[in-house]
Amino acid sequence: MSLTQIEAIPSRSASIHMEALLHHVLVEVTRDDQPRNMEQCINLWVQSIEGTKKLQSQQRMNEALQIYAIMRAVWPGEKRIKDLRDYLLD
C-alpha cells in the first residue's frame, strides 16, 4: 500500500494520518531517483505540523522536528524552508 493510499483511507485516525503525511515528506526529501519536490514537502509538512498541534502529539512533533532538520540540510539556503521554523514556535 502506498502512502497516498494510506492517506485516502476514510477511517484512519488523525494520528495515523499525521504519521502518513510525515512519512510522505521523509520519502520525498530523501529520494535520490529524481529531483526532490520542495513545494510538496513544504505543503505536506505544514499540514502535518498543524494536525500534530491539534492532536498535541509529542511523538509526531518529534518526527516533524527531525524531518524539518533533514529539509534544512537538503535545502540549506532556502528561505521558505527556514521560515517553516515559525510553525514550530507557535
LOZAKOL-540780 format. One record per atom (N, C-alpha, C): y, x, z; residue number from 0; atom name. Coordinates in pm, whole numbers, m for minus. Example, Ala and Ser with C-alpha at 12.3 -4.5 7.8 and 13.67 -1.06 7.14 Angstrom:
# residues 2
@y=m569&x=1319&z=780&n=0&atom=N;
@y=m450&x=1230&z=780&n=0&atom=CA;
@y=m330&x=1320&z=780&n=0&atom=C;
@y=m225&x=1285&z=708&n=1&atom=N;
@y=m106&x=1367&z=714&n=1&atom=CA;
@y=3&x=1290&z=787&n=1&atom=C;
//
This chain:
# residues 90
@y=m117&x=85&z=0&n=0&atom=N;
@y=0&x=0&z=0&n=0&atom=CA;
@y=124&x=90&z=0&n=0&atom=C;
@y=221&x=58&z=m84&n=1&atom=N;
@y=342&x=139&z=m93&n=1&atom=CA;
@y=443&x=96&z=12&n=1&atom=C;
@y=543&x=180&z=34&n=2&atom=N;
@y=648&x=146&z=130&n=2&atom=CA;
@y=724&x=21&z=87&n=2&atom=C;
@y=745&x=5&z=m41&n=3&atom=N;
@y=813&x=m114&z=m91&n=3&atom=CA;
@y=732&x=m239&z=m61&n=3&atom=C;
@y=602&x=m231&z=m75&n=4&atom=N;
@y=516&x=m345&z=m45&n=4&atom=CA;
@y=520&x=m378&z=104&n=4&atom=C;
@y=521&x=m276&z=189&n=5&atom=N;
@y=529&x=m300&z=333&n=5&atom=CA;
@y=660&x=m368&z=368&n=5&atom=C;
@y=769&x=m321&z=307&n=6&atom=N;
@y=900&x=m381&z=334&n=6&atom=CA;
@y=905&x=m527&z=292&n=6&atom=C;
@y=824&x=m567&z=195&n=7&atom=N;
@y=827&x=m703&z=143&n=7&atom=CA;
@y=739&x=m801&z=221&n=7&atom=C;
@y=660&x=m754&z=315&n=8&atom=N;
@y=572&x=m842&z=392&n=8&atom=CA;
@y=658&x=m931&z=481&n=8&atom=C;
@y=650&x=m1064&z=463&n=9&atom=N;
@y=738&x=m1153&z=539&n=9&atom=CA;
@y=708&x=m1158&z=689&n=9&atom=C;
@y=586&x=m1133&z=730&n=10&atom=N;
@y=551&x=m1147&z=871&n=10&atom=CA;
@y=563&x=m1018&z=951&n=10&atom=C;
@y=617&x=m915&z=890&n=11&atom=N;
@y=627&x=m788&z=961&n=11&atom=CA;
@y=728&x=m799&z=1075&n=11&atom=C;
@y=709&x=m718&z=1176&n=12&atom=N;
@y=804&x=m717&z=1287&n=12&atom=CA;
@y=927&x=m637&z=1247&n=12&atom=C;
@y=1034&x=m658&z=1317&n=13&atom=N;
@y=1158&x=m586&z=1288&n=13&atom=CA;
@y=1138&x=m436&z=1309&n=13&atom=C;
@y=1061&x=m400&z=1410&n=14&atom=N;
@y=1036&x=m259&z=1436&n=14&atom=CA;
@y=958&x=m194&z=1322&n=14&atom=C;
@y=859&x=m263&z=1271&n=15&atom=N;
@y=781&x=m211&z=1159&n=15&atom=CA;
@y=870&x=m200&z=1035&n=15&atom=C;
@y=958&x=m296&z=1017&n=16&atom=N;
@y=1050&x=m291&z=903&n=16&atom=CA;
@y=1141&x=m168&z=913&n=16&atom=C;
@y=1195&x=m141&z=1033&n=17&atom=N;
@y=1281&x=m24&z=1050&n=17&atom=CA;
@y=1201&x=104&z=1027&n=17&atom=C;
@y=1077&x=107&z=1076&n=18&atom=N;
@y=991&x=223&z=1054&n=18&atom=CA;
@y=967&x=245&z=904&n=18&atom=C;
@y=941&x=137&z=831&n=19&atom=N;
@y=916&x=148&z=687&n=19&atom=CA;
@y=1041&x=198&z=615&n=19&atom=C;
@y=1158&x=149&z=653&n=20&atom=N;
@y=1282&x=197&z=591&n=20&atom=CA;
@y=1301&x=347&z=616&n=20&atom=C;
@y=1279&x=388&z=740&n=21&atom=N;
@y=1295&x=529&z=774&n=21&atom=CA;
@y=1195&x=617&z=699&n=21&atom=C;
@y=1073&x=570&z=688&n=22&atom=N;
@y=973&x=647&z=614&n=22&atom=CA;
@y=1008&x=655&z=465&n=22&atom=C;
@y=1065&x=547&z=414&n=23&atom=N;
@y=1108&x=546&z=274&n=23&atom=CA;
@y=1215&x=654&z=252&n=23&atom=C;
@y=1311&x=662&z=345&n=24&atom=N;
@y=1415&x=765&z=335&n=24&atom=CA;
@y=1353&x=903&z=344&n=24&atom=C;
@y=1262&x=921&z=438&n=25&atom=N;
@y=1198&x=1051&z=456&n=25&atom=CA;
@y=1123&x=1095&z=330&n=25&atom=C;
@y=1051&x=1003&z=270&n=26&atom=N;
@y=978&x=1034&z=147&n=26&atom=CA;
@y=1076&x=1074&z=37&n=26&atom=C;
@y=1183&x=999&z=23&n=27&atom=N;
@y=1280&x=1027&z=m83&n=27&atom=CA;
@y=1352&x=1159&z=m61&n=27&atom=C;
@y=1392&x=1186&z=61&n=28&atom=N;
@y=1471&x=1305&z=89&n=28&atom=CA;
@y=1387&x=1433&z=84&n=28&atom=C;
@y=1257&x=1422&z=98&n=29&atom=N;
@y=1171&x=1540&z=95&n=29&atom=CA;
@y=1094&x=1556&z=m35&n=29&atom=C;
@y=1118&x=1471&z=m131&n=30&atom=N;
@y=1043&x=1478&z=m257&n=30&atom=CA;
@y=1082&x=1604&z=m335&n=30&atom=C;
@y=985&x=1653&z=m410&n=31&atom=N;
@y=1013&x=1768&z=m494&n=31&atom=CA;
@y=965&x=1748&z=m637&n=31&atom=C;
@y=923&x=1626&z=m668&n=32&atom=N;
@y=873&x=1597&z=m803&n=32&atom=CA;
@y=982&x=1552&z=m899&n=32&atom=C;
@y=1097&x=1515&z=m845&n=33&atom=N;
@y=1211&x=1474&z=m926&n=33&atom=CA;
@y=1336&x=1479&z=m839&n=33&atom=C;
@y=1455&x=1465&z=m897&n=34&atom=N;
@y=1576&x=1470&z=m815&n=34&atom=CA;
@y=1576&x=1362&z=m708&n=34&atom=C;
@y=1625&x=1399&z=m592&n=35&atom=N;
@y=1634&x=1305&z=m479&n=35&atom=CA;
@y=1748&x=1206&z=m504&n=35&atom=C;
@y=1727&x=1082&z=m462&n=36&atom=N;
@y=1826&x=977&z=m480&n=36&atom=CA;
@y=1907&x=965&z=m350&n=36&atom=C;
@y=2018&x=1035&z=m345&n=37&atom=N;
@y=2100&x=1036&z=m225&n=37&atom=CA;
@y=2155&x=897&z=m192&n=37&atom=C;
@y=2196&x=824&z=m292&n=38&atom=N;
@y=2253&x=691&z=m269&n=38&atom=CA;
@y=2149&x=599&z=m203&n=38&atom=C;
@y=2028&x=603&z=m252&n=39&atom=N;
@y=1921&x=522&z=m193&n=39&atom=CA;
@y=1895&x=566&z=m49&n=39&atom=C;
@y=1894&x=695&z=m25&n=40&atom=N;
@y=1872&x=746&z=111&n=40&atom=CA;
@y=1981&x=696&z=205&n=40&atom=C;
@y=2104&x=703&z=162&n=41&atom=N;
@y=2216&x=657&z=245&n=41&atom=CA;
@y=2200&x=508&z=275&n=41&atom=C;
@y=2178&x=428&z=172&n=42&atom=N;
@y=2168&x=283&z=191&n=42&atom=CA;
@y=2054&x=245&z=284&n=42&atom=C;
@y=1937&x=303&z=262&n=43&atom=N;
@y=1822&x=270&z=346&n=43&atom=CA;
@y=1840&x=321&z=488&n=43&atom=C;
@y=1898&x=438&z=503&n=44&atom=N;
@y=1919&x=494&z=636&n=44&atom=CA;
@y=2018&x=407&z=715&n=44&atom=C;
@y=2125&x=363&z=649&n=45&atom=N;
@y=2223&x=277&z=716&n=45&atom=CA;
@y=2157&x=145&z=759&n=45&atom=C;
@y=2078&x=86&z=671&n=46&atom=N;
@y=2006&x=m37&z=708&n=46&atom=CA;
@y=1917&x=m13&z=829&n=46&atom=C;
@y=1847&x=98&z=827&n=47&atom=N;
@y=1755&x=125&z=937&n=47&atom=CA;
@y=1829&x=152&z=1068&n=47&atom=C;
@y=1939&x=222&z=1063&n=48&atom=N;
@y=2012&x=253&z=1186&n=48&atom=CA;
@y=2075&x=127&z=1244&n=48&atom=C;
@y=2124&x=39&z=1158&n=49&atom=N;
@y=2181&x=m87&z=1207&n=49&atom=CA;
@y=2073&x=m173&z=1271&n=49&atom=C;
@y=1957&x=m182&z=1209&n=50&atom=N;
@y=1847&x=m258&z=1266&n=50&atom=CA;
@y=1794&x=m196&z=1394&n=50&atom=C;
@y=1790&x=m65&z=1397&n=51&atom=N;
@y=1742&x=6&z=1516&n=51&atom=CA;
@y=1834&x=m19&z=1635&n=51&atom=C;
@y=1962&x=m24&z=1609&n=52&atom=N;
@y=2058&x=m52&z=1717&n=52&atom=CA;
@y=2035&x=m194&z=1772&n=52&atom=C;
@y=2011&x=m289&z=1683&n=53&atom=N;
@y=1985&x=m426&z=1728&n=53&atom=CA;
@y=1858&x=m433&z=1812&n=53&atom=C;
@y=1758&x=m357&z=1771&n=54&atom=N;
@y=1631&x=m355&z=1845&n=54&atom=CA;
@y=1640&x=m274&z=1974&n=54&atom=C;
@y=1738&x=m187&z=1982&n=55&atom=N;
@y=1751&x=m95&z=2094&n=55&atom=CA;
@y=1624&x=m12&z=2111&n=55&atom=C;
@y=1575&x=38&z=1998&n=56&atom=N;
@y=1451&x=116&z=1996&n=56&atom=CA;
@y=1483&x=265&z=1999&n=56&atom=C;
@y=1449&x=328&z=2110&n=57&atom=N;
@y=1473&x=472&z=2122&n=57&atom=CA;
@y=1384&x=551&z=2026&n=57&atom=C;
@y=1263&x=504&z=2005&n=58&atom=N;
@y=1172&x=572&z=1913&n=58&atom=CA;
@y=1229&x=573&z=1772&n=58&atom=C;
@y=1273&x=458&z=1723&n=59&atom=N;
@y=1330&x=452&z=1588&n=59&atom=CA;
@y=1460&x=532&z=1580&n=59&atom=C;
@y=1539&x=531&z=1688&n=60&atom=N;
@y=1663&x=609&z=1689&n=60&atom=CA;
@y=1632&x=758&z=1678&n=60&atom=C;
@y=1531&x=803&z=1751&n=61&atom=N;
@y=1491&x=944&z=1741&n=61&atom=CA;
@y=1447&x=979&z=1599&n=61&atom=C;
@y=1371&x=890&z=1536&n=62&atom=N;
@y=1329&x=912&z=1398&n=62&atom=CA;
@y=1450&x=918&z=1304&n=62&atom=C;
@y=1545&x=827&z=1325&n=63&atom=N;
@y=1665&x=824&z=1242&n=63&atom=CA;
@y=1745&x=953&z=1258&n=63&atom=C;
@y=1753&x=1005&z=1381&n=64&atom=N;
@y=1824&x=1130&z=1406&n=64&atom=CA;
@y=1757&x=1247&z=1335&n=64&atom=C;
@y=1625&x=1251&z=1338&n=65&atom=N;
@y=1552&x=1358&z=1271&n=65&atom=CA;
@y=1573&x=1351&z=1119&n=65&atom=C;
@y=1570&x=1232&z=1065&n=66&atom=N;
@y=1589&x=1216&z=921&n=66&atom=CA;
@y=1733&x=1249&z=882&n=66&atom=C;
@y=1827&x=1214&z=968&n=67&atom=N;
@y=1967&x=1250&z=942&n=67&atom=CA;
@y=1981&x=1402&z=935&n=67&atom=C;
@y=1915&x=1473&z=1025&n=68&atom=N;
@y=1921&x=1620&z=1024&n=68&atom=CA;
@y=1863&x=1674&z=893&n=68&atom=C;
@y=1758&x=1614&z=845&n=69&atom=N;
@y=1699&x=1656&z=718&n=69&atom=CA;
@y=1795&x=1629&z=603&n=69&atom=C;
@y=1858&x=1512&z=604&n=70&atom=N;
@y=1954&x=1480&z=498&n=70&atom=CA;
@y=2071&x=1578&z=499&n=70&atom=C;
@y=2117&x=1618&z=618&n=71&atom=N;
@y=2225&x=1717&z=627&n=71&atom=CA;
@y=2181&x=1851&z=570&n=71&atom=C;
@y=2054&x=1887&z=590&n=72&atom=N;
@y=2003&x=2014&z=537&n=72&atom=CA;
@y=1986&x=2008&z=385&n=72&atom=C;
@y=1943&x=1893&z=336&n=73&atom=N;
@y=1921&x=1878&z=191&n=73&atom=CA;
@y=2053&x=1872&z=115&n=73&atom=C;
@y=2152&x=1804&z=173&n=74&atom=N;
@y=2284&x=1791&z=110&n=74&atom=CA;
@y=2390&x=1846&z=207&n=74&atom=C;
@y=2395&x=1977&z=229&n=75&atom=N;
@y=2478&x=2035&z=335&n=75&atom=CA;
@y=2628&x=2013&z=320&n=75&atom=C;
@y=2680&x=2008&z=201&n=76&atom=N;
@y=2824&x=1993&z=185&n=76&atom=CA;
@y=2868&x=1852&z=150&n=76&atom=C;
@y=2777&x=1758&z=152&n=77&atom=N;
@y=2807&x=1622&z=106&n=77&atom=CA;
@y=2878&x=1542&z=215&n=77&atom=C;
@y=3002&x=1504&z=187&n=78&atom=N;
@y=3083&x=1429&z=285&n=78&atom=CA;
@y=3020&x=1295&z=321&n=78&atom=C;
@y=2961&x=1226&z=224&n=79&atom=N;
@y=2901&x=1095&z=253&n=79&atom=CA;
@y=2786&x=1107&z=352&n=79&atom=C;
@y=2712&x=1215&z=346&n=80&atom=N;
@y=2604&x=1237&z=442&n=80&atom=CA;
@y=2663&x=1271&z=579&n=80&atom=C;
@y=2760&x=1360&z=580&n=81&atom=N;
@y=2825&x=1397&z=706&n=81&atom=CA;
@y=2886&x=1275&z=774&n=81&atom=C;
@y=2945&x=1186&z=697&n=82&atom=N;
@y=3010&x=1067&z=752&n=82&atom=CA;
@y=2912&x=969&z=816&n=82&atom=C;
@y=2784&x=982&z=784&n=83&atom=N;
@y=2684&x=894&z=846&n=83&atom=CA;
@y=2677&x=917&z=997&n=83&atom=C;
@y=2727&x=1030&z=1042&n=84&atom=N;
@y=2729&x=1061&z=1186&n=84&atom=CA;
@y=2799&x=950&z=1263&n=84&atom=C;
@y=2899&x=887&z=1202&n=85&atom=N;
@y=2973&x=779&z=1267&n=85&atom=CA;
@y=2880&x=667&z=1311&n=85&atom=C;
@y=2773&x=642&z=1235&n=86&atom=N;
@y=2678&x=536&z=1272&n=86&atom=CA;
@y=2604&x=572&z=1401&n=86&atom=C;
@y=2592&x=700&z=1429&n=87&atom=N;
@y=2521&x=743&z=1548&n=87&atom=CA;
@y=2609&x=737&z=1672&n=87&atom=C;
@y=2740&x=734&z=1653&n=88&atom=N;
@y=2833&x=735&z=1764&n=88&atom=CA;
@y=2868&x=595&z=1816&n=88&atom=C;
@y=2838&x=494&z=1739&n=89&atom=N;
@y=2871&x=355&z=1779&n=89&atom=CA;
@y=2784&x=309&z=1894&n=89&atom=C;
//
